[in-house]
Amino acid sequence: DQPFVRLLSASSVLAAAPAVQAMSREEKRHLGNQVQEMFDHAYSNYMEHAYPADELMPLTCRGRIRGQEPSRGDVDDALGKFSLTLIDTLDTLVVLNKTKEFDNAVKKVIRDVNLDNDIVVSVFETNIRVLGGLLGGHSVAIMLKEKGEVMQWYNGELLHMAKQLGYKLLPAFNTTSGLPYPRINLKFGLRSPEARTGTETETCTACAGTLILEFAALSRFTGASIFEEYARKALDFLWEKRQRSSNLVGVTINIHTGDWVRKDSGVGAGIDSYYEYLLKAYVLLGDDSFLERFNTHYDAIMRYISQPPLLLDVHIHKPMLNARTWMDSLLAFFPGLQVLKGDIRPAIETHEMLYQVIK
């Protein structure tokens, strides 16, 4: 860990940095074109070589179909034989002004995607990528339709699919705590012999706390309040179970008893998007309680976990004691969250450190 720690200090980076200048219009155009090219490369090759599989395998240039390739363990829980990459890409097509391709993609999803497969999937991944993708696609579809340019044929089909999927995920919340099981069978739900899941006792904090945006949006779009209620109950339970002396949460928790299983705390894998969704839930829903919770956690993160320019895991009961001396890649989102909050200087320091590591 010493070479990593010695890599650079935030102060040396900022001291050595040249005077900051605004990005020129030409630079913005160049970088924008690069993004377009990268997206086109990925999307066109997925559609040509992999669709309707969930993912493209880049080395063999074939689609990855669950059960037909060697298992990668938990990573494969994201794959549900529901053309994951296409659904995950829908709203990006509109962001990049590819409205004609979006029109075609939505028609493919409506025509081809089956959400009733006999397959065990991650509740977390299916929520953020499939339910979120369907809701994002629906949002921009109705926006385009209202503009009167494209999607005039659209009649809420993506929202209907999202509601169908939402009801398939609800049985996962059938626990004493209200925290969801980590996995569910899209066709058979939980616990039945056919389901092949429902015996788990623990889940990660991010898995249980990264539902409110999609579930609340689904409730607001459909008028079915049950989705938002279930997601709020899970968030409320995690908030109540925080370690009161440090205001930190652990990585994994027992979904039946509420006891922390892994009592280390950071902003990377296992917790990351719990913090992200608290702040964004405030932005989306305007509920001050989410902002208050986020700020309470954020103060604890900056007191204990932030060790500039590093972000190191600590023990929730003894937050002055590091749980490890290295950082995982998933915490790279955190400077972006700090910018959304408005805490710019530490965001710059951590982002610069991570950029130097990658470079």
N, C-alpha and C positions, 0 to 999 in steps of 0.2 A: 504493500500500500504506500510505502514512502515515496517512490518515484511519482506516483499519482498525486500525492499531497504536495510534493515539491514542484509539480508541473508549472504552477504559476500562482501568484496571489492576486486577489482582486485589486489591491492597491497598485501593484506593479503594472497590471494590465491597463488600468485607468490612467496611470501616470505616463505610460509610454504611448498611449493612444493619441493620434493626431487630432487636431481640432475637428469637431463634427460638422459636416456640411450636409445640407439637404440633398436628397437624391435628385438628380436631374431627370427631366422628362424622358430623355433618351435612355438613361439607365432603367427607369421604370418600364419603358417599352420593351427593352431587351430582356429583362427578367420576366416580364409577362409572357413574352414569346417563348421563353424557355419552359415556363410552366405549361403552356399550351402544348408544346412539342412532347414533353414528358407524359402529359395526360393522354395525348393522342396515341403515343407509342403503347402505353399500358392498356388503354381501353380497346383499341382496334385489335391488338393481339389477343386479348381475352375473348372478344367477340368472335374472332376468326378461328382460334385454335382451342378454346375451352368451353364456351357457352354451349349448352346450359349448365355445365358443371359449376360448382361453387367457386373454384379458384383455378387460376392458370399456374401450372408448374413450369417455371421459367427455363429450366435446363432441358427438359424433354419436350417443352412446348405442347403439352397435353393438359386436358382438364383433370383436376383432382376430384375424384368421386369417392365419397366416404365408403369404406368397405372394399374398394377395389385397389387401394394402395396400402403399403405398410403403415400401420398406425403410428401417429406422432404423439400419442397420449392425449392429455387434456387439450392440446392445441386443436385437435380435430373436433372438439365439442362445438366449435363455431360453425361447422359444416352440417347443414340439414337437408341437402339436396333441394335447395330452394333458390338456386342461381344467386348466391349471396353477393358476388361482386357486382352484378348488374343492379340489384336493388340498392346496394350501398352507394352506387354511383349516380342515382337518378337526379338528385338535386344539384350535384356538381355539374352535370351537363348544362343546366340552366345558368348556373353561376358563370360558366365559361361561354355563355351565349350560343350554345349548340341546341337551339330549340327544336329544330327538325329531327335531330338525333334523339332528343328527349321524347318527342312524340312517338317515334318508332320504339324506343326502349320501353315506354309505358305500355304500349300495345303488346310487346313481347311478355312483359311481366304478367299482364292480365290473362293472356292466352296460355302461357306455359307454366307458370309457377304453381306448385302444389304445396300447400301448407299442412297437409294431413299425412305426412310420411311417418312410417313406423321407424322412428330414429330418435335417439336420445341426444338432446342439445343443451348447451349452456343457456340458462335463463338470461344471464348478463349479456352475453354476446348476441343472442337472438333479439334481445330488447334494443340494444344500442345500434345494431347494424340492420336488422330486418324490420322490426317495428319502427325504428327511427327512420330508416330509409323509405318505408312506405308512407309515413306521415310527412316527411320532407318532400317526397314526390307529390303527394296530394296537395300540400301547401302551394308549391310552385305551379302545379297544374291549374288550380283554381285561379291563381294570380294571372297566368297567361290567358286563361279563358276569359277572364274579366277584361283583359286588354283587347280582346277581340281579334287577335292575330292567329294563334294556333290553339290546339286542344279544344276546339269548339264541340267536338264529339264527347268530351270527357264528362262523366256523370257520377263521379265519386267512387269509381271502382277500387282505387287504391285504399281509400278510407274503409271500404267494406272489407278488404283483405286485412287491413290493420286491426279492425275490430275482431275479426275472426281469430287472428293470431293472439290478440290481447286476451281473449277468453281461454285460449289454449294455455296461456302462461299463468292464469289466475290460480289453478290448483297448487302451484308451487308455494303459495303463501299459506297453505293450510298447516301452520305450525303454531305452537302455543305462544311464541314470541311475536309472530307476524313477520319474522324474517323469512325470506323465501328459500326453499331448497335450491341448491346450485344448478340442478339439472332437471329436465322434464322430457317425457316422451311426447312428441307432437301429436301422435295418434291415440296413445293409451293413457297419457297423463302420468300419474304416480301410483306406486305401490302394487298395482295389479301385477300378476306374473308376467303379463305381456309387456309391461312398462320397462322392466329391467332397470329401474331406478326408484328412488324414494327412501333409501336406507341411510343416506348421508346424515351426519350429525353436525357438520360445521360448514361454514361458508366464509368467504373473505368479506371484509368491510366494504370494499368497492363493489363486490357482486350484489350485496344487499342494499347499498346506498346509491346505486347508479340507475335509478328507475324513474325518478320523479318527473323528469322532463318529458319523456315519451308517454308515460302513463297519464300525466296531467293533460298533455296535449290531446291524447286520445279521448279523455273524458270531456274536455272542452269542445272538441269537434263533434262528438257523438251525443253528448248529454248524459252518458252513462257514468255516473260519479264513482262507481265502484273501483275503477282503475286508479284514479287519483287517491282515493281513500286508502287502498292497500299500500301504495308507494309511500304515502305520508306516514302510515303506521310503522313501516319498516324504518324510515328515517327517524321517527320519534324514538323508537326503541334504541337505535344506535346512539342517539344523543343522550338518552337516559343512562346508557351503559358506559359513557366516557369515564375515564379515570378523573375523578373530581379534583384531585390535588394538582394534576398537571394539565387537565383539559385535553388530553390526547386519547386516541383510540388505538386499539391493537390491530393486528393484521388479519387474524381469523377469530371467529366467534362461534360458540355452540348455538345452533338455531333453535334448540329446545329450552336450554337453561339460561342462555344469555351470558354464560361465563366466557371470558376471553381465553382462547386456546393458545394463540401466539401473542405474547404481550409486548412485542417490540413495535415501534411506531416510527413511520417516516412519511414521505410524500411520493414514494415510488410504488412498485408492484404490490397489489393487494389492498391499497388504500387510496391511491392517486385520485381517481375520478369521484370518490365520495366528496372530497373537498371541492372539486370542480363543479359538481352538480348542486352543492349548497349555494354557491355564489350565482350560478346560472339560473337556479330555481327562483332566486330573488329577482333576477333580471326578467325572466319570462313571466312569473306569476305576481310579482309585486308584493310578496308576503315578507314583511320585515323580519319575521322570526328566522327565516333562512339566512338573511344577512347577519343577524345577531349571532347565530350559531357559527357561521363562517368566520366572523371576526374573532370570536372567542377561540376557535381552533387556530386561526392564523396567528394570533398573538402568541399562542403556545408553540407553534412551529418556529416562529422567529426567535423565541426565547431559547428553545432547547435543540431543535433539529438543525436550524440554520447555523452553520459554522463556516462563515465566508472564506473562500467562495464555494464551500462544499455544503451538501445537505445530507447529514448522516443520521441513520436510525438510532433511536434511543429506547430505553425501557420505560414503559408508561408509568410504572410505580417509582422508578428512580431515573428521572429524565436527565439528570446530569451525567449519567453513565451511558456511554455509547454501546449500542448493541452490535455494531459492526463498523469497519473502517473503510468500507468501499460503497460506491453508489451504483444503483441499477439504472438501466437506460430509460425506464418508463418515467422517471422523475423529470425528464427533459421538458415535459409540458409545463412545469411549474413557473418558469419565468413568464410564460404567456398568461397564466392565471394571475400572476402578480401585476402584470400590465392592465388586465381587465379590472383589477381592484384599484389600480392607480398608484401602486407602490413601485415606482420606476427604477430607482437606483439599485436596489438589490436584484431586481430582475436583470438589469444590464450586467451586473457582476457575474451572476450565475450563468447567464446566457453566453457571455464571453468565454468563461471557463469551459463550458460544454462545447462551444464552437472550436476552441483550441484543441480539445481532445479529439474531436471528429476530424479536424483538418490535419 
